[in-house]
C-alpha cells in the first residue's frame, strides 16, 4: 500500500480505456494519458491561456490542447520541438494492487518562454487627425473578372464624398481581395478560448483578417459596410467577416474590455431581392453588440422585390439613380458628423452595458 505521499487516481483497467483524459486529484487537474502500455501525467492546464489539456487529444507522445493546439510531451511536459523551454508540470505515477497513484509533490516546474504580444494587442489610442472612414465592401465576385456591383459603387460614392467634401481620411477594404480563414469555433469550445486578437490571427501570419481588425479597432471612426442581398440575407463574405469579429464582442463579456470606443457604423444595402429590413436589422444588431453607435437613419437601401429576377435592370436603375448617390453622400455625412461629435467629446459615449450579460473574469495565471 503506497504511503500518504501518493494520491489514488483510479482503477488501472478503467483508466486504460481512454488514451487521454482529464482527472482531478484534490485541487490539481491532470492530463492523464495511456500510450504504448504506459501511463503518464502532466498538468491539465495549458501554458497558453489555461486550456484543458486533458480534454484534448494525443499526437504520438504529445498532448494537444483542444483550444489552440499547443503541444506538450505527455511524459516530460516539454513543448514540441522548437518550444522545449515551454513546459507544464509532469508527475510521478505508480501502480499498486491494480490501482494507479500519483505523487502530487513530485511536480516539475512550469516554465514559460517569453512571448511577443501580437501587434493588434497594443493599447487603442486614437491619434490626432481628421475623421477616418473605413469602407468594407462585402460583395463576392471573381477577382480577375470584375463586374458592376451596385453596393460597391455606392460605397465608393460615399467614400469619395467623405474624402473630397468632408475632408475625412478614407480606406476601402474589399473582402474578396483578402485571404482569410472562416471562424473555426473557438468560442464554441469555451468563451475564454475566443481571444483578442482572434486565435487564428495569432496562429496564422498569412491570415489577412488582420487588415479588418486593424481598420475597425485601431483606425476607423466610421465603419461603412456595403452588402448585396443574397436570399434575403447579407452576403456570405459579410457573415464570414462578422463571425471572425466575435472575438471583439467576446472581450466585452469575458474580459470586461471595450475595444470599439467612439465608433459609428452605417450601412449600404443593395439587392435584386427583398428583405431590406431583415438585412439591416441583423447588421445593426451585430454592430450594436460590438459597441458601435448609429447616426439617424443609419442605412440606405434599394431592392426591386422578390419577383424581380432581372439584375440587369436592377443595376441600370442604380447607375441612373441620382437619389441613391445623394443618399450615399448624405449617409456618410451623418455618420461623419456623429463621429466628429464623439471624437471631440461633445457627444459622450454611453457607459459600458453588456445587454444583460454577465462578464466573466479570466484567471491571469494558470495553476495546477
C-alpha positions as CSV (number, residue, x, y, z in Angstrom):
1,X,0.0,0.0,0.0
2,X,1.6,3.4,-1.0
3,X,2.3,5.9,1.7
4,X,0.5,9.2,2.3
5,X,2.5,11.0,-0.4
6,X,0.6,9.2,-3.1
7,X,-2.9,10.1,-4.2
8,X,-5.2,7.5,-5.8
9,X,-6.3,8.2,-9.3
10,X,-8.4,5.2,-10.0
11,X,-8.5,1.6,-11.2
12,X,-6.0,0.8,-13.9
13,X,-8.3,-1.3,-16.0
14,X,-10.8,1.6,-16.2
15,X,-8.2,4.3,-16.8
16,X,-6.7,2.3,-19.7
17,X,-9.8,2.7,-21.7
18,X,-9.0,6.3,-22.7
19,X,-5.8,7.4,-24.4
20,X,-6.2,10.8,-22.8
21,X,-8.5,12.1,-20.1
22,X,-8.8,14.8,-17.5
23,X,-8.7,13.8,-13.9
24,X,-8.9,15.9,-10.8
25,X,-6.9,14.9,-7.7
26,X,-7.7,17.2,-4.8
27,X,-7.2,20.7,-6.2
28,X,-4.9,19.5,-9.0
29,X,-6.1,18.9,-12.6
30,X,-4.1,16.4,-14.5
31,X,-4.0,15.3,-18.2
32,X,-3.6,11.5,-17.8
33,X,-2.5,9.6,-20.9
34,X,-2.1,5.9,-21.7
35,X,0.0,5.1,-24.7
36,X,2.2,2.1,-25.7
37,X,1.3,0.3,-22.4
38,X,2.4,3.2,-20.2
39,X,0.6,5.8,-18.1
40,X,1.9,9.4,-17.9
41,X,0.5,12.5,-16.2
42,X,1.1,16.2,-16.8
43,X,-0.7,19.3,-15.6
44,X,-4.1,19.6,-17.2
45,X,-3.7,23.4,-17.6
46,X,-2.1,24.7,-20.8
47,X,0.6,27.4,-20.6
48,X,-1.2,29.5,-23.3
49,X,-4.4,30.7,-21.7
50,X,-5.3,27.8,-19.4
51,X,-6.9,25.4,-21.9
52,X,-7.9,22.0,-20.6
53,X,-5.1,19.7,-21.9
54,X,-6.9,16.5,-20.6
55,X,-9.8,17.3,-23.0
56,X,-7.5,17.4,-26.0
57,X,-6.0,14.6,-28.0
58,X,-2.8,12.6,-28.3
59,X,-0.5,13.2,-31.3
60,X,2.1,10.4,-30.8
61,X,3.7,11.3,-27.4
62,X,2.3,14.8,-27.4
63,X,-0.8,16.1,-25.7
64,X,-2.6,18.6,-28.0
65,X,-4.6,21.4,-26.3
66,X,-8.1,21.5,-27.6
67,X,-8.3,25.3,-27.6
68,X,-5.4,26.4,-29.7
69,X,-3.4,23.2,-30.4
70,X,-0.3,23.9,-28.3
71,X,1.6,20.6,-27.7
72,X,3.3,19.2,-24.6
73,X,5.1,15.9,-24.2
74,X,2.9,13.6,-22.3
75,X,5.7,12.3,-20.0
76,X,8.1,15.3,-19.6
77,X,5.6,18.2,-20.0
78,X,8.0,19.8,-22.5
79,X,6.7,21.7,-25.5
80,X,7.0,20.3,-29.0
81,X,10.3,20.6,-30.9
82,X,11.5,24.2,-31.1
83,X,9.5,25.0,-27.9
84,X,11.1,22.7,-25.4
85,X,11.6,25.6,-23.0
86,X,7.8,25.9,-22.6
87,X,7.0,23.2,-20.0
88,X,3.9,22.2,-18.0
89,X,4.5,20.2,-14.8
90,X,4.8,16.4,-15.0
91,X,4.1,14.0,-12.2
92,X,5.4,10.6,-11.0
93,X,3.0,7.7,-11.2
94,X,2.9,4.2,-9.7
95,X,0.6,1.1,-9.9
96,X,-0.2,-0.9,-6.8
97,X,-2.9,-3.5,-6.4
98,X,-4.5,-2.7,-9.8
99,X,-4.8,1.0,-8.9
100,X,-3.0,4.0,-10.2
101,X,-1.4,6.6,-7.9
102,X,0.1,10.0,-8.4
103,X,2.7,11.8,-6.3
104,X,1.5,15.4,-6.5
105,X,4.6,16.6,-4.6
106,X,6.8,15.4,-7.5
107,X,5.6,18.1,-9.9
108,X,8.3,19.6,-12.0
109,X,8.2,23.4,-12.5
110,X,6.0,25.1,-15.0
111,X,8.2,27.2,-17.4
112,X,7.0,29.7,-20.0
113,X,9.0,31.0,-22.9
114,X,8.8,34.8,-23.2
115,X,6.3,35.7,-25.9
116,X,5.9,38.8,-28.0
117,X,2.5,40.4,-28.0
118,X,0.7,40.5,-31.3
119,X,0.7,44.0,-32.8
120,X,-3.1,44.1,-32.7
121,X,-2.9,43.7,-28.9
122,X,-1.4,47.2,-28.4
123,X,-3.4,49.8,-26.5
124,X,-6.1,51.5,-28.5
125,X,-5.2,55.2,-28.8
126,X,-6.7,57.5,-31.4
127,X,-4.1,59.7,-32.8
128,X,-4.7,63.3,-33.9
129,X,-6.2,64.0,-37.3
130,X,-9.4,64.2,-39.3
131,X,-12.3,61.8,-39.1
132,X,-11.4,58.4,-40.6
133,X,-13.9,56.4,-42.6
134,X,-13.4,52.7,-43.3
135,X,-15.4,51.2,-46.2
136,X,-15.9,47.5,-46.0
137,X,-17.2,46.0,-49.3
138,X,-18.6,42.5,-48.9
139,X,-19.7,41.6,-52.4
140,X,-18.2,38.3,-53.6
141,X,-17.1,38.1,-57.2
142,X,-14.3,36.5,-59.3
143,X,-11.3,38.7,-58.5
144,X,-9.8,38.7,-62.0
145,X,-13.2,39.0,-63.7
146,X,-14.7,42.2,-62.2
147,X,-18.3,43.2,-62.9
148,X,-20.5,46.0,-61.8
149,X,-21.6,45.9,-58.1
150,X,-24.3,48.3,-57.0
151,X,-23.3,48.1,-53.3
152,X,-19.6,48.6,-54.2
153,X,-20.5,51.6,-56.5
154,X,-22.5,53.4,-53.8
155,X,-19.8,52.7,-51.2
156,X,-17.2,54.3,-53.4
157,X,-19.6,57.3,-53.9
158,X,-19.8,57.7,-50.2
159,X,-16.1,57.4,-49.6
160,X,-15.4,59.9,-52.4
161,X,-17.8,62.4,-50.8
162,X,-16.2,61.8,-47.4
163,X,-12.7,62.4,-48.8
164,X,-13.4,65.3,-51.1
165,X,-16.2,67.2,-49.4
166,X,-15.9,66.3,-45.7
167,X,-12.1,66.3,-45.5
168,X,-12.1,62.9,-44.0
169,X,-9.4,60.2,-44.4
170,X,-10.8,57.1,-46.1
171,X,-9.8,53.5,-46.6
172,X,-11.5,50.8,-48.7
173,X,-11.2,47.1,-47.9
174,X,-12.8,44.7,-50.4
175,X,-13.2,41.4,-48.5
176,X,-12.9,39.5,-51.8
177,X,-9.3,40.7,-52.1
178,X,-8.4,39.2,-48.7
179,X,-7.4,35.6,-48.0
180,X,-8.8,34.8,-44.5
181,X,-10.0,31.6,-42.8
182,X,-13.6,31.3,-41.6
183,X,-14.3,31.2,-37.9
184,X,-13.3,27.9,-36.5
185,X,-15.5,27.9,-33.5
186,X,-13.0,28.5,-30.6
187,X,-15.9,30.2,-28.7
188,X,-17.9,27.0,-29.1
189,X,-15.2,25.2,-27.1
190,X,-15.2,27.8,-24.3
191,X,-15.7,31.5,-24.0
192,X,-12.1,32.0,-22.9
193,X,-10.8,30.2,-26.0
194,X,-12.0,33.0,-28.2
195,X,-9.2,35.6,-27.8
196,X,-8.3,39.1,-28.9
197,X,-6.7,39.2,-31.4
198,X,-8.5,36.2,-32.9
199,X,-6.8,32.9,-32.2
200,X,-6.5,32.3,-35.9
201,X,-4.8,35.6,-36.4
202,X,-2.3,34.8,-33.7
203,X,-1.5,31.3,-35.1
204,X,-1.5,32.1,-38.9
205,X,0.5,35.1,-40.0
206,X,-0.8,34.6,-43.6
207,X,-4.4,35.2,-42.4
208,X,-5.5,38.6,-43.8
209,X,-8.4,39.2,-41.4
210,X,-5.8,41.2,-39.6
211,X,-6.4,44.1,-42.0
212,X,-10.0,44.3,-41.0
213,X,-9.1,44.2,-37.3
214,X,-6.6,46.9,-37.7
215,X,-9.0,49.1,-39.6
216,X,-12.1,48.5,-37.4
217,X,-10.4,48.5,-33.9
218,X,-7.4,50.8,-34.3
219,X,-8.0,53.2,-37.2
220,X,-11.6,53.9,-38.1
221,X,-14.1,56.4,-36.6
222,X,-16.8,55.5,-39.1
223,X,-17.3,51.9,-40.3
224,X,-19.3,51.9,-43.5
225,X,-20.4,48.4,-44.6
226,X,-21.9,47.6,-48.0
227,X,-23.6,44.4,-49.0
228,X,-25.8,42.9,-51.6
229,X,-28.9,40.9,-50.6
230,X,-28.4,37.2,-51.1
231,X,-31.5,35.0,-50.5
232,X,-32.9,37.5,-48.1
233,X,-29.6,38.0,-46.2
234,X,-26.3,39.8,-46.4
235,X,-23.5,38.4,-48.5
236,X,-21.6,35.2,-47.5
237,X,-18.4,37.3,-47.2
238,X,-20.2,39.6,-44.7
239,X,-21.1,36.7,-42.5
240,X,-17.6,35.2,-42.8
241,X,-16.2,38.6,-41.6
242,X,-18.6,39.1,-38.7
243,X,-18.2,35.6,-37.4
244,X,-14.4,36.3,-37.1
245,X,-15.3,39.6,-35.3
246,X,-16.9,37.6,-32.5
247,X,-13.5,38.0,-30.7
248,X,-14.2,41.7,-30.5
249,X,-17.6,41.3,-28.9
250,X,-16.4,38.4,-26.7
251,X,-14.0,40.8,-24.9
252,X,-17.0,42.6,-23.5
253,X,-18.5,39.6,-21.8
254,X,-15.3,37.6,-20.9
255,X,-12.7,40.3,-20.1
256,X,-14.9,43.4,-19.5
257,X,-12.9,45.2,-22.2
258,X,-14.5,47.6,-24.6
259,X,-12.5,47.6,-27.9
260,X,-14.7,49.8,-30.1
261,X,-14.9,53.2,-28.5
262,X,-16.5,56.2,-30.2
263,X,-17.2,54.2,-33.4
264,X,-20.0,54.9,-35.7
265,X,-21.5,52.3,-38.1
266,X,-23.7,52.8,-41.1
267,X,-24.8,50.5,-44.0
268,X,-25.4,50.4,-47.7
269,X,-27.7,47.5,-48.7
270,X,-28.4,46.7,-52.4
271,X,-30.2,43.8,-53.9
272,X,-32.4,42.4,-56.6
273,X,-34.3,40.6,-53.9
274,X,-36.4,41.8,-51.0
275,X,-35.8,41.8,-47.2
276,X,-34.0,45.1,-46.7
277,X,-35.4,45.4,-43.2
278,X,-34.1,41.9,-42.2
279,X,-30.6,42.6,-43.5
280,X,-30.5,46.0,-41.9
281,X,-31.7,44.5,-38.6
282,X,-29.1,41.8,-38.5
283,X,-26.3,44.3,-39.3
284,X,-27.4,46.8,-36.8
285,X,-27.8,44.1,-34.1
286,X,-24.3,42.9,-34.7
287,X,-22.6,46.3,-34.8
288,X,-24.5,47.4,-31.7
289,X,-23.2,44.3,-29.9
290,X,-19.6,45.2,-30.6
291,X,-20.2,48.7,-29.3
292,X,-20.9,50.9,-32.3
293,X,-23.2,53.9,-32.3
294,X,-25.6,54.8,-35.2
295,X,-26.5,58.1,-36.9
296,X,-30.0,59.0,-37.6
297,X,-31.3,56.9,-40.5
298,X,-28.2,54.5,-40.4
299,X,-28.7,52.8,-43.7
300,X,-29.7,53.3,-47.3
301,X,-31.1,50.5,-49.5
302,X,-32.5,49.6,-52.8
303,X,-34.5,46.5,-53.8
304,X,-36.8,45.7,-56.7
305,X,-38.6,43.0,-54.7
306,X,-38.9,39.2,-54.5
307,X,-40.3,38.7,-58.0
308,X,-37.7,40.8,-59.8
309,X,-35.2,38.5,-61.4
310,X,-33.8,40.9,-64.0
311,X,-30.5,42.0,-62.4
312,X,-29.5,44.0,-65.5
313,X,-32.5,46.3,-64.9
314,X,-31.7,46.5,-61.2
315,X,-28.1,47.6,-61.9
316,X,-29.2,50.1,-64.5
317,X,-31.6,51.6,-62.1
318,X,-28.9,52.1,-59.5
319,X,-26.5,53.5,-62.1
320,X,-29.0,56.1,-63.2
321,X,-30.3,57.0,-59.8
322,X,-29.3,60.4,-58.6
323,X,-31.3,59.8,-55.4
324,X,-29.2,56.8,-54.4
325,X,-26.0,58.7,-55.0
326,X,-27.3,61.6,-52.9
327,X,-28.4,59.1,-50.3
328,X,-25.0,57.6,-50.1
329,X,-23.4,61.0,-49.6
330,X,-26.0,62.1,-47.0
331,X,-25.5,58.8,-45.1
332,X,-21.7,59.2,-44.8
333,X,-22.2,62.9,-43.9
334,X,-24.5,61.9,-41.0
335,X,-22.0,59.3,-39.9
336,X,-19.0,61.6,-40.1
337,X,-20.8,64.4,-38.2
338,X,-21.8,62.0,-35.4
339,X,-18.2,60.6,-35.2
340,X,-16.8,64.1,-35.1
341,X,-19.1,65.0,-32.1
342,X,-17.9,61.8,-30.3
343,X,-14.2,62.3,-31.0
344,X,-14.4,65.9,-29.9
345,X,-16.2,64.8,-26.7
346,X,-19.4,66.8,-27.5
347,X,-21.4,63.6,-27.7
348,X,-20.5,61.3,-24.8
349,X,-20.1,57.6,-25.4
350,X,-22.7,55.8,-23.3
351,X,-21.4,53.9,-20.3
352,X,-20.5,50.2,-21.0
353,X,-23.5,47.9,-20.8
354,X,-23.5,44.3,-22.0
355,X,-27.1,43.9,-22.7
356,X,-27.8,42.0,-19.5
357,X,-24.9,39.6,-20.0
358,X,-22.7,38.8,-17.0
359,X,-19.0,39.4,-17.5
360,X,-16.6,36.6,-16.8
361,X,-13.1,37.4,-15.5
362,X,-10.2,35.3,-16.9
363,X,-7.6,34.0,-14.5
364,X,-4.4,35.8,-15.2
365,X,-2.2,32.8,-14.4
366,X,-2.9,29.1,-14.9
367,X,-2.4,26.9,-11.9
368,X,-2.1,23.2,-11.3
